[in-house]
Amino acid sequence: MAYLVSLLEGLGLLERKAGQMATGPRPKSKTSNKMVPVVISGTVVVPPAPKHFTVPMAGLWTTIWQGGGGFYQPSDALSIARYVEITERRRKLVDMYEEEGIMVVGSMGQPVAHPALKLAAESEVLIGRLECLLGLNPSDRVRLGIAALEQQSALEAFFQKKQSVLSDAGSTEIIDVEPTE
């Protein structure tokens, strides 16, 4: 529960007053810093990244929202935020055992596997589950219908290019749009 409250606060959806527990949505006011969707390239809505995200995390956040091609809804924000946070945690754990080595000295002086190895492996399991839920791999994109969105976007781009060529030529006849070599 604390994780959820912290995440909602980071997204700007909850506010804690000094000495109080967050109990519900932030009250609406004219000066409220609520989440406002950002429109990118006219079609994909990308909510601002949670306040506690680092620059690389915010980049991953934006990439996922844009990659979904409008498939994701605001209700997906918590799942996407969790995916980004776990991915960042895994990156830090990998950095740790790469710097310190995969074997460390145990409490009795014996060589043991670095504890970060186990934590990174656990993070990878969670990342895999979230990738499936969010359609971040090819088979799940097909299952969720995201592949159809990608094909539809390519088809729309083709028709826009064709329309642009027609309007530039001042013609209403149908012509083939072939790439020039």
C-alpha positions in Angstrom: 0.0 0.0 0.0 2.8 2.4 0.8 4.3 1.7 -2.6 1.0 2.7 -4.3 0.6 5.8 -2.2 4.2 6.8 -3.0 3.7 6.2 -6.7 0.4 8.2 -6.8 2.2 11.1 -5.0 4.9 10.9 -7.6 2.4 11.1 -10.4 0.9 14.1 -8.6 -2.4 12.4 -7.9 -2.1 12.4 -4.1 -0.9 15.0 -1.7 0.3 14.5 1.8 0.0 17.3 4.4 2.6 17.6 7.1 1.9 14.9 9.7 -1.0 13.3 7.8 -1.4 10.2 5.8 -2.5 10.6 2.2 -6.2 9.5 2.2 -7.5 10.2 -1.2 -7.2 12.2 -4.4 -5.6 15.6 -4.3 -8.2 18.3 -3.9 -8.9 20.2 -7.1 -7.8 23.8 -7.2 -6.7 26.3 -9.8 -3.1 26.0 -8.7 -3.1 22.2 -8.5 -0.2 20.4 -10.2 -2.3 17.6 -11.7 -1.3 15.4 -14.5 -2.0 17.0 -17.9 -1.6 14.8 -21.0 1.0 15.9 -23.5 0.2 15.3 -27.2 3.1 14.1 -29.3 2.9 14.0 -33.1 -0.8 14.6 -33.0 -1.9 11.1 -32.0 -0.1 9.7 -29.0 -0.9 11.1 -25.6 2.0 10.9 -23.2 1.3 11.8 -19.6 4.2 13.6 -17.9 6.6 11.2 -16.1 6.3 10.9 -12.3 8.3 13.5 -10.5 10.7 11.0 -8.9 11.8 9.6 -12.2 15.4 10.3 -13.3 16.1 11.4 -16.9 16.7 7.9 -18.2 13.5 6.7 -16.5 11.5 9.5 -18.0 13.0 8.6 -21.4 11.8 5.0 -21.0 8.4 6.2 -19.8 8.0 8.4 -23.0 9.3 5.6 -25.3 6.8 3.1 -23.9 3.9 5.5 -24.3 4.9 6.5 -27.8 5.6 2.9 -28.8 2.1 2.0 -27.8 0.8 4.2 -30.6 -2.2 5.4 -28.5 -3.0 1.9 -27.2 -2.3 2.8 -23.6 -4.8 4.6 -21.5 -4.3 6.8 -18.4 -5.3 3.8 -16.2 -2.1 2.0 -17.5 0.1 4.7 -15.9 0.7 2.7 -12.7 1.7 -0.4 -14.6 4.0 1.5 -16.9 5.5 3.4 -13.9 6.1 0.1 -12.1 7.8 -1.4 -15.3 10.1 1.7 -15.5 11.0 1.6 -11.8 11.7 -2.2 -11.8 13.8 -1.8 -15.0 15.8 1.0 -13.3 16.3 -1.1 -10.2 17.6 -4.0 -12.3 20.0 -1.6 -14.1 21.4 -0.4 -10.7 21.7 -4.0 -9.4 23.6 -5.1 -12.6 25.9 -2.1 -12.3 26.6 -3.1 -8.7 27.6 -6.7 -9.4 29.5 -5.7 -12.5 31.5 -3.2 -10.5 32.0 -5.5 -7.4 32.2 -8.8 -9.2 29.7 -11.7 -9.3 31.4 -13.4 -6.4 31.9 -11.7 -3.0 33.2 -12.8 0.4 30.5 -14.3 2.6 30.1 -13.9 6.4 32.4 -16.9 7.1 35.1 -15.8 4.5 33.8 -18.1 1.8 33.2 -17.0 -1.8 29.4 -16.5 -2.5 27.4 -15.2 -5.3 26.8 -11.4 -5.1 23.3 -10.8 -3.5 22.5 -8.4 -6.3 22.5 -11.3 -8.7 19.4 -12.8 -7.0 17.7 -9.5 -6.8 18.4 -8.7 -10.4 17.0 -12.2 -11.4 13.9 -11.5 -9.4 13.5 -8.1 -11.1 13.8 -9.8 -14.5 10.9 -12.1 -13.7 8.8 -9.1 -12.8 9.9 -7.2 -15.9 9.0 -10.2 -18.0 5.5 -10.3 -16.6 5.0 -6.6 -17.1 6.3 -6.8 -20.6 3.6 -9.4 -21.4 0.9 -7.3 -19.8 2.0 -4.1 -21.6 2.6 -5.8 -24.9 6.3 -5.1 -25.1 7.2 -8.2 -27.0 6.0 -9.4 -30.4 3.7 -12.2 -29.4 1.9 -10.1 -26.8 1.6 -7.2 -29.2 -0.3 -9.6 -31.5 -2.4 -10.9 -28.6 -3.3 -7.4 -27.5 -3.9 -6.1 -31.1 -1.0 -3.6 -31.0 0.4 -5.1 -34.2 -2.8 -4.1 -36.0 -2.3 -0.5 -34.7 1.3 -0.5 -36.1 0.0 -1.7 -39.5 -2.8 0.8 -39.4 -0.3 3.6 -38.7 1.9 2.5 -41.6 -1.2 2.4 -43.9 -2.3 5.9 -42.7 1.2 7.2 -43.4 1.1 5.8 -46.9 -2.3 7.4 -47.7 -1.2 10.7 -46.2 1.9 10.6 -48.5 -0.2 9.8 -51.5 -2.7 12.6 -50.7 0.2 15.0 -50.3 1.5 14.1 -53.7 -1.9 14.5 -55.2 -2.5 17.9 -53.6 1.0 19.1 -54.6 0.3 18.1 -58.2 -3.1 19.8 -58.1 -4.6 16.6 -59.5 -7.5 14.5 -58.4 -6.6 11.5 -60.4 -5.1 8.4 -58.7 -1.4 8.0 -59.3 1.1 5.4 -58.0 3.6 6.6 -55.4 6.8 4.8 -56.1 10.1 5.5 -54.4 12.7 7.1 -56.7 16.2 5.6 -57.0 
